[in-house]
Amino acid sequence: MAVSRTNLAWATLLDIGPADGGRRRLHDRLAHALRAAVREGRLAEGAVLPPSRALAEELGCSRWVVTEAYGQLVAEGYLSARVGSATRVAWLPDAAPPGPRVPREPARPPIRYDLAPGLPDLRAFPRRRWADAVRAVTGSAVHYDLGLPDPAGHAELRTTVARYLRRSRGADTGAGSVSVCAGVTDALVRTCRALRAEGIAELAVEEPGWGRLRDAATSAGLRVHPVPVDHDGLRVDRLARTPARAVVVGAAHQFPTGTVLSPARRARLVRWARNVDGFVIEDDYDAEFRYDRPPVAVVQGMDPGRVFLLGSVSKTLSPALGLGWLVAPPAMTPALRAANLVAAAPPVLDQLALAAFIDRGWYDAHLRAARRRYRSRRDLLIQTLGTQVPEARVTGTAAGLHILLHLPDTIDTRGTVRAAGAAGLRLADLDDYRANRPADRALVLGYGNIGDTEIPAAVALLRDALRTPAGPEDR
């Protein structure tokens, strides 16, 4: 095994036992403890043991005790030692004896192509510039930045996010109203807790919509009321019939339909919030990616005293970063933070790295390149679907990272998803995002995390899955 700093065994717990009246000498007890650690797998084959002098100092014994124990285990084949080289574990525990055969479910085939929504192009993550940002802030952070983080987020990132939202999304906010969180779901949970503490117990959500947002609301103790969405976005007239005093809405790009809340609906939504003394929770989902329409400003800019604004970098950079933001109405900011006293902010160095990434213009450059790439990929997907699945109809194409594929009523979408999965293609059924009875049959096809060259083969598998007869479990 090549020398590696990752397989050091210096921190292994060794139980050398009591002196037991001198019946076993110390080097024998040490050899027994090392032998047990090797046989139990706590010291893996190739692990580097500490030099005899270092281990003797750790155990408070003479160096001779350690060299005698090492020598005994080398003779037994547990360790190997060469002059000028480290002492290593040379013994591999035997495989467990075969037991009774336990029947296992057949292994699922690996996913070869991913057309499910929810992920950006992870291959295009800006590794070099992100590493540069992390390196820069690690070197420049002052000592108190390395202490306990501010639960609201580092002031530098809150200031940067506020400037970015004012410039790019038309938001009306300052750093004092911004909280840094782990993503949109975390932001919604915090918001719902604050609303619950203020006496609001009913929340409306879009139908269809992202199920995780419904789960987040119920976990915070709110009762959820689905409200339908049409070609102009949320049906505010139907919202007014519910007992809700708060609503979650994707105004710039509703998931999964892809609709944009029309100007008239925006005005009616703000009036509704004022009339019921309630709040709008705006999920700014996929707002950065638009192709066939101009940018749409956030509703929050229309009434910052009634609208919470939620956003993250999960769809623009990567969900692995766990970085997002929550803009609260100024009057609600104290209640928001009081209701989430144990909410943990993301790591400070990651926050500072995102602030540097935005301030240096790298975030805008990444988004410009991503828009060009996604537009080209979307066009390729639509063209391929038109050729191979001509009976389907595509909607929701103007923005975002997914489209809707509407299918004939004779198609069983659940069976299609199952058949595609068996062939190595991941799909999503629109029914999975509905709380009520489905109105039509459609698939939600994401194109963020699939390569351009993979699209023809993925659509071919989709075509074959559509032609697969439904099994008994799908009927």
C-alpha positions as CSV (number, residue, x, y, z in Angstrom):
1,M,0.0,0.0,0.0
2,A,1.3,3.5,-0.9
3,V,2.2,5.7,2.0
4,S,-0.8,7.8,2.8
5,R,-1.7,10.2,5.6
6,T,-5.2,8.9,5.5
7,N,-4.4,5.5,7.0
8,L,-2.6,6.5,10.1
9,A,-3.5,4.4,13.1
10,W,-2.2,6.9,15.8
11,A,-5.7,7.7,17.2
12,T,-6.8,4.0,17.7
13,L,-8.1,3.3,21.2
14,L,-6.0,0.6,22.8
15,D,-7.2,-1.2,25.9
16,I,-4.0,-2.6,27.5
17,G,-5.9,-3.5,30.7
18,P,-4.8,-3.3,34.4
19,A,-1.5,-4.6,35.6
20,D,-3.2,-7.7,37.0
21,G,-0.7,-8.3,39.7
22,G,2.3,-8.7,37.3
23,R,1.0,-11.9,35.8
24,R,1.2,-10.3,32.3
25,R,4.0,-7.9,31.5
26,L,3.2,-4.5,30.0
27,H,4.6,-5.4,26.5
28,D,2.5,-8.5,26.4
29,R,-0.7,-6.5,27.3
30,L,0.2,-4.0,24.6
31,A,0.7,-6.7,22.0
32,H,-2.6,-8.2,23.0
33,A,-4.4,-4.9,22.6
34,L,-2.8,-4.3,19.2
35,R,-3.6,-7.8,18.1
36,A,-7.2,-7.4,19.1
37,A,-7.5,-4.1,17.2
38,V,-6.1,-5.7,14.1
39,R,-8.4,-8.8,14.3
40,E,-11.5,-6.7,14.9
41,G,-10.8,-4.5,11.9
42,R,-10.2,-1.3,13.9
43,L,-6.7,-1.3,12.5
44,A,-7.0,-2.0,8.8
45,E,-4.4,-3.6,6.5
46,G,-1.8,-1.1,5.6
47,A,-2.5,1.3,8.5
48,V,0.6,3.1,9.8
49,L,1.4,2.6,13.5
50,P,3.0,5.3,15.5
51,P,6.8,5.3,15.9
52,S,7.8,3.4,19.0
53,R,9.1,6.6,20.7
54,A,5.7,8.4,20.1
55,L,3.6,5.5,21.3
56,A,5.7,5.1,24.4
57,E,5.3,8.7,25.3
58,E,1.5,8.4,24.7
59,L,1.3,5.3,27.0
60,G,3.7,6.6,29.6
61,C,6.0,3.6,29.3
62,S,9.5,2.9,28.1
63,R,10.3,2.7,24.4
64,W,11.5,-0.9,25.0
65,V,7.9,-2.0,25.8
66,V,6.7,-0.8,22.4
67,T,9.5,-2.2,20.4
68,E,9.0,-5.6,22.1
69,A,5.3,-5.6,21.4
70,Y,5.9,-4.6,17.8
71,G,8.5,-7.3,17.4
72,Q,6.2,-9.9,18.7
73,L,3.4,-8.9,16.2
74,V,5.9,-8.8,13.3
75,A,6.9,-12.3,14.2
76,E,3.2,-13.4,14.2
77,G,2.5,-11.8,10.9
78,Y,0.2,-9.0,12.2
79,L,2.7,-6.2,11.4
80,S,5.4,-5.6,8.9
81,A,8.5,-3.4,9.5
82,R,11.4,-2.4,7.4
83,V,14.4,-0.3,8.2
84,G,13.7,3.3,7.3
85,S,10.0,2.7,6.8
86,A,6.9,2.9,9.0
87,T,5.5,-0.1,10.9
88,R,2.3,-1.2,9.2
89,V,-0.6,-3.6,9.7
90,A,0.0,-6.6,7.4
91,W,-2.8,-8.9,8.5
92,L,-6.3,-8.9,6.9
93,P,-9.2,-10.4,9.0
94,D,-10.6,-13.5,7.5
95,A,-13.9,-13.3,5.8
96,A,-16.9,-14.2,8.0
97,P,-17.9,-17.8,7.6
98,P,-20.8,-18.3,5.2
99,G,-24.2,-18.2,7.0
100,P,-27.7,-19.2,5.9
101,R,-28.6,-17.8,2.5
102,V,-30.9,-14.8,2.9
103,P,-33.1,-14.1,-0.1
104,R,-32.5,-10.6,-1.4
105,E,-34.6,-8.4,-3.7
106,P,-33.2,-8.1,-7.2
107,A,-30.8,-5.2,-7.4
108,R,-32.2,-2.1,-9.2
109,P,-30.5,-1.3,-12.5
110,P,-28.2,1.7,-12.3
111,I,-29.5,5.0,-13.6
112,R,-27.9,5.7,-16.9
113,Y,-29.8,8.9,-17.8
114,D,-31.4,11.4,-15.4
115,L,-34.4,13.4,-16.7
116,A,-35.9,14.0,-13.3
117,P,-36.2,17.7,-12.2
118,G,-34.4,19.3,-9.3
119,L,-30.7,19.4,-10.2
120,P,-28.5,21.8,-12.1
121,D,-25.6,20.7,-14.3
122,L,-23.3,19.3,-11.7
123,R,-20.6,18.7,-14.3
124,A,-20.4,22.5,-14.8
125,F,-19.9,23.5,-11.2
126,P,-17.3,26.2,-11.2
127,R,-14.8,24.2,-9.2
128,R,-11.7,26.4,-9.8
129,R,-13.3,29.7,-9.0
130,W,-15.2,28.3,-6.0
131,A,-11.9,26.9,-4.7
132,D,-10.3,30.3,-5.4
133,A,-13.0,32.0,-3.4
134,V,-12.7,29.5,-0.5
135,R,-8.9,30.0,-0.5
136,A,-9.1,33.8,-0.6
137,V,-11.6,34.0,2.4
138,T,-9.7,31.4,4.4
139,G,-6.6,33.6,4.1
140,S,-8.3,36.9,4.7
141,A,-10.8,36.0,7.4
142,V,-10.2,37.7,10.7
143,H,-9.9,35.6,13.9
144,Y,-13.4,36.4,15.2
145,D,-14.9,35.1,11.9
146,L,-13.8,31.7,13.1
147,G,-15.8,31.8,16.2
148,L,-19.5,30.9,16.8
149,P,-21.5,32.1,13.7
150,D,-24.2,34.7,13.9
151,P,-27.5,32.7,13.7
152,A,-28.7,35.3,11.1
153,G,-25.7,34.7,8.9
154,H,-22.5,36.6,8.4
155,A,-23.0,40.3,7.9
156,E,-20.8,40.3,4.8
157,L,-23.0,37.7,3.0
158,R,-26.2,39.4,4.1
159,T,-25.0,42.7,2.7
160,T,-23.9,41.0,-0.6
161,V,-27.2,39.1,-0.9
162,A,-29.3,42.2,-0.3
163,R,-27.3,44.1,-3.0
164,Y,-27.6,41.2,-5.4
165,L,-31.4,40.9,-4.9
166,R,-31.9,44.6,-5.4
167,R,-29.9,44.6,-8.5
168,S,-31.0,41.4,-10.3
169,R,-34.4,40.7,-8.9
170,G,-35.9,44.1,-8.1
171,A,-36.2,43.3,-4.4
172,D,-36.7,46.0,-1.8
173,T,-34.5,45.0,1.1
174,G,-31.4,45.7,3.2
175,A,-29.0,43.5,5.0
176,G,-31.0,43.7,8.2
177,S,-33.9,41.9,6.7
178,V,-31.8,39.0,5.2
179,S,-31.1,35.8,7.1
180,V,-28.7,33.2,5.7
181,C,-30.0,29.6,5.8
182,A,-29.4,26.2,4.4
183,G,-31.8,26.5,1.4
184,V,-35.4,27.1,0.5
185,T,-36.8,24.3,2.6
186,D,-35.0,25.5,5.7
187,A,-36.1,29.1,5.0
188,L,-39.7,28.0,4.7
189,V,-39.6,26.0,8.0
190,R,-38.2,29.1,9.7
191,T,-40.9,31.3,8.1
192,C,-43.7,28.9,9.1
193,R,-42.5,28.8,12.7
194,A,-42.5,32.5,12.9
195,L,-46.0,32.7,11.4
196,R,-47.3,30.1,13.8
197,A,-45.8,32.1,16.7
198,E,-47.8,35.1,15.4
199,G,-51.0,33.2,15.5
200,I,-51.3,32.2,11.8
201,A,-52.1,28.5,11.5
202,E,-53.4,28.1,8.0
203,L,-51.2,28.1,4.9
204,A,-52.1,27.9,1.2
205,V,-49.8,26.2,-1.3
206,E,-49.9,25.8,-5.1
207,E,-51.5,22.8,-6.7
208,P,-49.6,21.1,-8.2
209,G,-46.4,22.0,-6.3
210,W,-43.3,20.8,-4.6
211,G,-44.2,18.3,-2.0
212,R,-41.3,19.1,0.3
213,L,-42.7,22.6,0.8
214,R,-46.0,21.1,2.0
215,D,-44.1,18.8,4.3
216,A,-42.1,21.7,5.7
217,A,-45.2,23.7,6.5
218,T,-46.9,20.8,8.3
219,S,-43.7,20.1,10.2
220,A,-43.9,23.6,11.6
221,G,-47.5,23.0,12.7
222,L,-49.5,24.7,9.9
223,R,-52.5,23.3,8.2
224,V,-52.1,23.3,4.4
225,H,-54.7,24.2,1.8
226,P,-53.9,23.4,-1.9
227,V,-54.9,26.1,-4.3
228,P,-55.0,25.4,-8.1
229,V,-52.7,27.0,-10.7
230,D,-53.7,27.9,-14.2
231,H,-51.9,29.5,-17.2
232,D,-51.7,32.8,-15.3
233,G,-50.4,31.3,-12.1
234,L,-52.0,31.0,-8.7
235,R,-55.8,31.3,-8.7
236,V,-56.1,34.2,-6.2
237,D,-59.9,33.9,-6.3
238,R,-59.7,30.4,-5.1
239,L,-57.1,31.4,-2.5
240,A,-59.6,33.9,-1.1
241,R,-62.1,31.0,-0.3
242,T,-59.6,29.3,2.0
243,P,-59.1,30.2,5.7
244,A,-55.4,30.8,5.0
245,R,-53.6,34.0,5.9
246,A,-50.4,33.0,4.3
247,V,-49.5,31.5,0.9
248,V,-46.4,30.0,-0.7
249,V,-46.2,31.0,-4.4
250,G,-43.6,30.7,-7.2
251,A,-44.3,33.9,-9.0
252,A,-41.4,34.0,-11.5
253,H,-41.5,30.3,-12.4
254,Q,-44.0,28.0,-10.8
255,F,-42.9,24.5,-10.2
256,P,-43.8,22.2,-11.9
257,T,-46.1,23.9,-14.4
258,G,-43.6,26.6,-15.4
259,T,-46.2,29.4,-15.4
260,V,-45.5,33.0,-14.5
261,L,-47.8,34.9,-12.2
262,S,-49.5,37.5,-14.4
263,P,-49.3,41.2,-13.5
264,A,-53.0,41.2,-12.7
265,R,-52.7,38.2,-10.4
266,R,-49.7,39.8,-8.7
267,A,-51.7,42.9,-7.8
268,R,-54.6,40.8,-6.6
269,L,-52.3,38.7,-4.5
270,V,-50.8,41.7,-2.7
271,R,-54.3,43.1,-2.1
272,W,-55.4,39.8,-0.7
273,A,-52.5,39.8,1.8
274,R,-53.4,43.3,3.0
275,N,-57.1,42.4,3.3
276,V,-56.6,39.3,5.4
277,D,-53.6,40.9,7.4
278,G,-51.5,38.0,6.0
279,F,-48.3,37.3,4.1
280,V,-47.0,36.0,0.8
281,I,-44.1,33.6,0.9
282,E,-42.4,33.9,-2.5
283,D,-40.2,31.0,-3.6
284,D,-37.9,32.5,-6.2
285,Y,-37.4,29.1,-7.9
286,D,-35.4,29.0,-11.1
287,A,-35.8,32.7,-11.6
288,E,-32.3,33.1,-13.0
289,F,-32.9,30.9,-16.0
290,R,-35.2,32.4,-18.6
291,Y,-34.9,32.0,-22.3
292,D,-37.9,33.2,-24.3
293,R,-39.1,36.0,-22.0
294,P,-37.6,39.1,-20.2
295,P,-36.7,38.8,-16.5
296,V,-39.6,39.0,-14.1
297,A,-39.1,41.0,-10.9
298,V,-40.1,39.6,-7.5
299,V,-43.4,40.3,-5.9
300,Q,-41.5,41.2,-2.7
301,G,-40.6,44.5,-4.4
302,M,-44.3,45.4,-4.6
303,D,-44.9,45.1,-0.9
304,P,-41.8,44.3,1.2
305,G,-43.9,44.6,4.4
306,R,-46.1,41.6,3.4
307,V,-43.8,39.3,1.4
308,F,-41.1,36.9,2.5
309,L,-38.6,36.1,-0.3
310,L,-36.9,32.7,-0.3
311,G,-33.9,31.8,-2.5
312,S,-30.8,29.6,-2.7
313,V,-27.9,28.5,-4.9
314,S,-29.1,24.9,-5.1
315,K,-30.4,25.3,-8.7
316,T,-27.7,27.7,-9.8
317,L,-24.5,26.2,-8.3
318,S,-25.1,23.0,-6.3
319,P,-27.4,21.8,-3.5
320,A,-24.2,20.4,-1.9
321,L,-23.3,23.9,-0.8
322,G,-26.4,24.2,1.4
323,L,-26.5,28.0,1.1
324,G,-29.7,30.0,0.8
325,W,-31.3,33.2,2.1
326,L,-34.6,34.4,3.5
327,V,-35.7,38.0,3.2
328,A,-38.4,38.9,5.8
329,P,-40.6,41.9,6.2
330,P,-38.8,44.3,8.5
331,A,-41.5,44.1,11.1
332,M,-41.4,40.3,11.1
333,T,-37.6,40.0,11.3
334,P,-37.5,39.9,15.2
335,A,-40.3,37.4,15.3
336,L,-38.5,35.3,12.7
337,R,-35.3,35.1,14.7
338,A,-37.1,34.6,18.0
339,A,-39.0,31.6,16.6
340,N,-35.8,30.0,15.4
341,L,-33.4,30.3,18.2
342,V,-31.7,27.0,17.6
343,A,-31.6,27.3,13.8
344,A,-28.0,26.9,12.7
345,A,-26.4,29.1,10.0
346,P,-24.2,27.5,7.3
347,P,-20.5,27.4,7.9
348,V,-19.0,30.9,8.1
349,L,-16.2,30.2,5.6
350,D,-18.8,28.9,3.0
351,Q,-20.8,32.1,3.6
352,L,-17.8,34.3,3.0
353,A,-16.8,32.3,-0.1
354,L,-20.3,32.8,-1.6
355,A,-20.0,36.6,-0.8
356,A,-16.7,36.7,-2.6
357,F,-18.0,34.6,-5.5
358,I,-20.8,37.1,-6.0
359,D,-18.8,40.3,-5.4
360,R,-16.1,39.3,-7.8
361,G,-18.7,38.9,-10.6
362,W,-18.1,35.1,-10.9
363,Y,-21.7,34.3,-10.0
364,D,-23.1,36.5,-12.8
365,A,-20.6,35.1,-15.3
366,H,-21.6,31.5,-14.2
367,L,-25.3,32.3,-14.7
368,R,-24.7,33.8,-18.2
369,A,-22.8,30.7,-19.3
370,A,-25.4,28.4,-17.7
371,R,-28.3,30.2,-19.5
372,R,-26.6,29.7,-22.9
373,R,-26.0,26.0,-22.1
374,Y,-29.5,25.3,-20.8
375,R,-31.2,27.1,-23.7
376,S,-29.3,24.9,-26.2
377,R,-30.0,21.8,-24.2
378,R,-33.7,22.6,-23.9
379,D,-34.0,23.2,-27.6
380,L,-32.3,19.8,-28.3
381,L,-34.6,18.0,-25.9
382,I,-37.7,19.6,-27.4
383,Q,-36.6,18.8,-30.9
384,T,-35.8,15.2,-30.0
385,L,-39.1,14.7,-28.3
386,G,-40.9,16.1,-31.3
387,T,-39.2,13.5,-33.5
388,Q,-39.5,10.5,-31.3
389,V,-42.6,11.2,-29.2
390,P,-44.8,13.2,-31.7
391,E,-48.0,12.3,-29.9
392,A,-46.9,14.3,-26.8
393,R,-47.3,18.1,-26.2
394,V,-44.6,20.2,-24.5
395,T,-45.3,23.2,-22.2
396,G,-43.4,25.2,-19.6
397,T,-40.4,25.8,-21.9
398,A,-39.8,29.6,-21.4
399,A,-37.7,29.3,-18.3
400,G,-36.2,27.0,-15.7
401,L,-34.6,23.6,-15.9
402,H,-37.6,21.3,-16.7
403,I,-40.5,21.0,-19.1
404,L,-43.9,19.3,-18.9
405,L,-44.6,16.5,-21.4
406,H,-48.4,16.1,-21.8
407,L,-49.4,12.6,-22.9
408,P,-52.5,11.0,-24.4
409,D,-55.1,9.8,-21.9
410,T,-54.3,6.2,-22.9
411,I,-50.8,6.5,-21.4
412,D,-50.3,5.3,-17.9
413,T,-47.7,7.7,-16.5
414,R,-46.9,5.7,-13.4
415,G,-46.3,2.6,-15.4
416,T,-44.1,4.6,-17.8
417,V,-42.0,5.9,-14.9
418,R,-41.6,2.3,-13.6
419,A,-40.7,0.9,-17.0
420,A,-38.2,3.7,-17.7
421,G,-36.5,3.2,-14.3
422,A,-36.1,-0.5,-15.1
423,A,-34.3,0.5,-18.3
424,G,-32.0,3.0,-16.4
425,L,-33.9,6.3,-17.1
426,R,-35.1,8.4,-14.2
427,L,-38.4,10.3,-14.8
428,A,-40.9,12.1,-12.7
429,D,-44.7,11.8,-12.9
430,L,-46.7,15.1,-12.6
431,D,-49.1,13.2,-10.3
432,D,-46.3,13.0,-7.6
433,Y,-46.6,16.8,-7.2
434,R,-50.4,16.9,-6.8
435,A,-52.4,16.7,-3.6
436,N,-55.7,16.2,-5.4
437,R,-57.0,14.1,-8.3
438,P,-55.0,14.5,-11.5
439,A,-56.5,16.6,-14.3
440,D,-54.2,15.3,-17.1
441,R,-51.4,12.9,-17.7
442,A,-47.9,14.4,-17.9
443,L,-44.3,13.8,-17.1
444,V,-41.9,16.4,-15.6
445,L,-38.7,16.2,-17.5
446,G,-35.6,17.9,-16.1
447,Y,-32.7,18.7,-18.4
448,G,-30.4,20.3,-15.9
449,N,-28.3,17.3,-15.0
450,I,-28.0,15.4,-18.3
451,G,-25.4,15.8,-20.9
452,D,-26.3,17.0,-24.4
453,T,-25.0,13.9,-26.0
454,E,-27.1,11.7,-23.7
455,I,-30.5,13.3,-24.7
456,P,-31.1,11.2,-27.9
457,A,-30.5,7.9,-26.0
458,A,-32.6,9.0,-23.0
459,V,-35.6,10.0,-25.2
460,A,-35.3,6.7,-27.0
461,L,-35.7,4.9,-23.7
462,L,-38.6,7.2,-22.8
463,R,-40.3,6.3,-26.1
464,D,-39.9,2.6,-25.4
465,A,-41.2,3.0,-21.9
466,L,-44.3,4.8,-23.2
467,R,-45.0,1.7,-25.4
468,T,-44.5,-0.8,-22.5
469,P,-47.8,-2.3,-21.4
470,A,-48.8,-1.4,-17.9
471,G,-48.2,-4.1,-15.3
472,P,-50.8,-5.2,-12.6
473,E,-49.2,-2.9,-10.1
474,D,-49.8,0.1,-12.3
475,R,-53.5,-0.5,-13.0
